[in-house]
């Protein structure tokens, strides 16, 4: 009788989700609904019943979820309270979790649900944060990482600036979600005015000196970009014929510009580009292309439901398994993830992460298409963020992309730089055209997805800038006209640096990193115009 009673109790515990099978468990979450742009304040009344978060879907919509609970009983009890608050269509989602399918994370903190989360404390340690919720406990972690080596590398970096009690552990991807602004709030929002701390005082002071030389800045140069400096800059731009001519030329060039058509019909690049305008045609073309990138983008089409396919999950997983295997068959370098393993692609983030590595392995064959930046800005920011700290972080962007910030100042700067071009055959050669195309791709990539510049590269860009501005100053001593040309260019040069530094600081980079990225963008925007003017 006692044995039967115990058996009944055991069966009850399994039925209610209170006991998990060995190596497996069941996670219960409450789905509140699917929304285009969910607003946190609309769910404020539910906070006492669980942790609120969103799961972004491949089609651009978001599922709003409440908590992750260990038992069906607890989940149902919370669901009842949720429905009392007016969310009549909410329901419990059960997910079987196999603990053997795990990734690496770096746990940063653990606390109960009632404790406020100071997100600024954790975003300064890592841009990639995940949240593990279990009943009324919340854990914040950096990651995920697909290998222990990758986790160790990031742990060494975070440990230098983070708490002493952080540690590495393994966890199933089904037990955490990516942190988003929905739950973090305005932590990542940018200030509306130029923060002086984000700017190099020397750059501002050099600009002030030139504006004073032109008669627009009346104060003593102090390296602070305040109202007087900004007013002097705007007055110079309005009063300088050279600047205004460059501004008009930039506008005309933009209006007359014919979109670059590097991708010819029938090529893989063309087939991938069709995804943005005609996914059905793209699917038909890519289906017959055996290139690994064709298979990856075909998987993207199915995963994001642009074209329906039977057994979507299995189809996407098989396509990506074949694509990664082929892409890395001959590749000898390191990768972020272990592609000998089989992955399940439940969201667009993981596919884009792997597509980024494939881009590295097939760099010269396919450029990153513009539509990915437009449709998945946050996911692309994460996938294409710098990882290696060297040339492996570089990538090509499809010509004509309008992604990232579009800086009018850079367009004017390029027009002013043309005044210094040597009128010879070298500027019009095929080699010069190829160099300009390559430089433009670097600029587009940095504006679309900013990335920290390795120290050696940053120093090379700073040295180039110093040589250029020094050479210009020497050349300006040749006469009044030359002085006016140099002043107009140099003021626009500093203006571009300042605006770019501010832009990159808003994207979470330190002042030093922002300056280094800005210098590289400016250099690659104009260096071909000065190829005959400045010695390398």
TORRO-159254 format. One record per residue (C-alpha): residue in one letter; x, y, z. Coordinates in steps of 0.1 Angstrom, whole numbers, plus 5000, padded with zeros to 4 digits. Each point is the difference from the previous one (the first is absolute). Example, Ala and Ser with C-alpha at 12.3 -4.5 7.8 and 13.67 -1.06 7.14 Angstrom:
<pts>
A512349555078/S501450344993/
</pts>
This chain:
<pts>
X500050005000/X502850245009/X501749924966/X496850094982/X499650325019/X503650114992/X499449924964/X496950214999/X501850295016/X502949974975/X497550004971/X498350315014/X503350195003/X501049924964/X496550104988/X500350345017/X503550054988/X501549995035/X502549734991/X502049994969/X501449704982/X503849955004/X501850254977/X496750164990/X497650255014/X496950194989/X499950384999/X496750185002/X499550364988/X496950224995/X499650154965/X498050325003/X499750074963/X501850094968/X500550374992/X501650224974/X501650255025/X499249895036/X500250285026/X501249895035/X497650245017/X497049814986/X501149705021/X501050185032/X497249845020/X501449654994/X503450065015/X499149855034/X499249674983/X503249944981/X502850144980/X498950184968/X502049964967/X499649984963/X501149754974/X500550154966/X498849794971/X501549974965/X497050184985/X500750325021/X497349945025/X500649935037/X498649765025/X499650145035/X500649745026/X499649985038/X502549805021/X501349654997/X498549775026/X501149665013/X496649845003/X496749994981/X498250085033/X501950325006/X499750114963/X496249945000/X499750205033/X501850304985/X498049964968/X496850045020/X501350335015/X501050124965/X496649944986/X498450195029/X502050304988/X498449994966/X502349784979/X497349754991/X501949844971/X503249925021/X501049645002/X502749775014/X502849884977/X501849685010/X503449924987/X502049695005/X503650085009/X502849754994/X502850115023/X502649824979/X499450264972/X501750305016/X502250304993/X502450205021/X499150325018/X501750235026/X497650065029/X500350355012/X497350035027/X497149815016/X497250155020/X496349975008/X497350154978/X499250295024/X503550144998/X500550284974/X502649924972/X502550284994/X500549924963/X502850264996/X502249795023/X499749704976/X499950164966/X503450165007/X501449645004/X498549854969/X497850104971/X498749654998/X497849935030/X497749715007/X497449955028/X499249685017/X496750015019/X498949715023/X496950055022/X500950325019/X503750004994/X501750214973/X503649954987/X501850234976/X502949854979/X502350094972/X499949784969/X499149754987/X503349854989/X500249684979/X503349885014/X501850015034/X502950184983/X497850284989/X498550025035/X503450015016/X501250284977/X497050225009/X500249905037/X503650135001/X498950334986/X496950045022/X501849895032/X502350304997/X497150255003/X497249815015/X499049845034/X502249745016/X497349745003/X499349944963/X500449654986/X499649794968/X497449734998/X498049804975/X496350044994/X497449904974/X499150274975/X496449935008/X500550135035/X501050364991/X499150284977/X501950294985/X499650325020/X498350284980/X499150365005/X496449885009/X501349895034/X503150215003/X498250334995/X501750314988/X503549885011/X501350014964/X498350324990/X502350284987/X500350355013/X498650284978/X503050235001/X503749954996/X501649875032/X503450175005/X501349685016/X499549814967/X502350244980/X503750054999/X500850355013/X502950034976/X497849944970/X497550275012/X502850245008/X501549954965/X496650084985/X499650315022/X503550134989/X499049974963/X496750165006/X501850285018/X502450044971/X497050044977/X498550265023/X497049805013/X501149895035/X500650295024/X500749815032/X503349855013/X500349644987/X499349775029/X499249664984/X496450015010/X497349964974/X497550255015/X497350234985/X502650264989/X502149744981/X496949854983/X498750354990/X503450094986/X500149674980/X496550064985/X500950364992/X503249894981/X498049744980/X497450264990/X502650264991/X502749794983/X499649994962/X502249694998/X497949815026/X496850104983/X501349904966/X500949665015/X496749975017/X498150064967/X502349764981/X499349735026/X496350054996/X500249994962/X502249695001/X497549835023/X497050094978/X501849894968/X501649695015/X499049684982/X499749715023/X503049774997/X499149684981/X502949775008/X497849705002/X499249874965/X496949784994/X500749645006/X502850065025/X499749895036/X500150365012/X497150084978/X498049705012/X500550105036/X499050364992/X496749884987/X499049905035/X499250365008/X497650054971/X499049664987/X500649725025/X498149744979/X502350064970/X503050015024/X498949665015/X499849854965/X503450134990/X501849905032/X498549655001/X501949924968/X503350155014/X502349775019/X502250275014/X500049995039/X498950375002/X497149924977/X498949735024/X500350235030/X497950274984/X497549744989/X499849905037/X499450375009/X497150024975/X498349705017/X500850095035/X498650354997/X496949864982/X500550204968/X499249684982/X498249715017/X501549665001/X498949665015/X501849915032/X501650345002/X502249925031/X501549694985/X500550164966/X501850305014/X502249795023/X501049784971/X500850294977/X502250175026/X501849685009/X500949954963/X500950364995/X502350035030/X501649664992/X500850114965/X501150365009/X502649885026/X501249684982/X503150184987/X500150285025/X503149985023/X499450295024/X498250015033/X496250055002/X497850135028/X497949685001/X500649634996/X498649914967/X500649635005/X496950015022/X496450004987/X497950305009/X496350075002/X499150344985/X497050125020/X500650374994/X501750244976/X502750105024/X501849674999/X499749974962/X501550354996/X502849925025/X501049704979/X499550194968/X502650255013/X502649725004/X499249874965/X500550354987/X503549995015/X500749674983/X498750114966/X501050375002/X500650084963/X497049824986/X496850155016/X499550355015/X497650045029/X496750114985/X498450335011/X496749865010/X501449815029/X501150325017/X496650164993/X497949715012/X502149885030/X502050305013/X500449875036/X500849644989/X502550124974/X501650235025/X500749695022/X500949764972/X502450244982/X501550165031/X503849975002/X501349685016/X503549934988/X501650345003/X501849974967/X499249994962/X497749705005/X497450255013/X499950174966/X497249924976/X498650124967/X496650174997/X497950004969/X500450324980/X497250265004/X499149925036/X498250285018/X500549845034/X501750165029/X500350385005/X500150204968/X502350295007/X499650324979/X503350125015/X501949704984/X498450074966/X501150375002/X503549895012/X500449774970/X499150284976/X502650235017/X502649734998/X499549984962/X501650344998/X503349855009/X500049714975/X502850004975/X498650024964/X501849704986/X499249664987/X500649825033/X496950165015/X497949864971/X501649664997/X498249685007/X502349945030/X498950345014/X496349914995/X500549675017/X501750175029/X497150245004/X497549724999/X501849815026/X500350315023/X496350074995/X499249655012/X502050055032/X498250325007/X496649854994/X500849715022/X501250225029/X496950224998/X497649714998/X501649805028/X502750195019/X502949805013/X502950085023/X503250054981/X503149795009/X502850205016/X502449964971/X497350104975/X499050305021/X503550125003/X500549974962/X496950214994/X501150265025/X503450024984/X498550044966/X497850295012/X503050175016/X502049974968/X497150134979/X499250315022/X503750085004/X500549984962/X497050224994/X501350265024/X503350014982/X498350034966/X497750285014/X503150225005/X500250044962/X497450274998/X496650145011/X498049794976/X501749685013/X499550115036/X496250044993/X499849664983/X501849835029/X498050185027/X496749904983/X501149634998/X501549995035/X496950155016/X497849754982/X502549725011/X499750095037/X496250044997/X499749654986/X502249865027/X498050175027/X496649894986/X501249654995/X501549985035/X496750105015/X498249754978/X502249715011/X499950105036/X496249984999/X500449644988/X501849905032/X503750054991/X502550175023/X501450354990/X503249844988/X498249734980/X497750264985/X502950224989/X501849704984/X496949894981/X499450364989/X503650044988/X499749684979/X496750114984/X501450344991/X503249854986/X498349754978/X497550274988/X502850224986/X503349834998/X499949924963/X499650384993/X503350065018/X501849694985/X502350234979/X500150285026/X501349815031/X502749745001/X499149675017/
</pts>
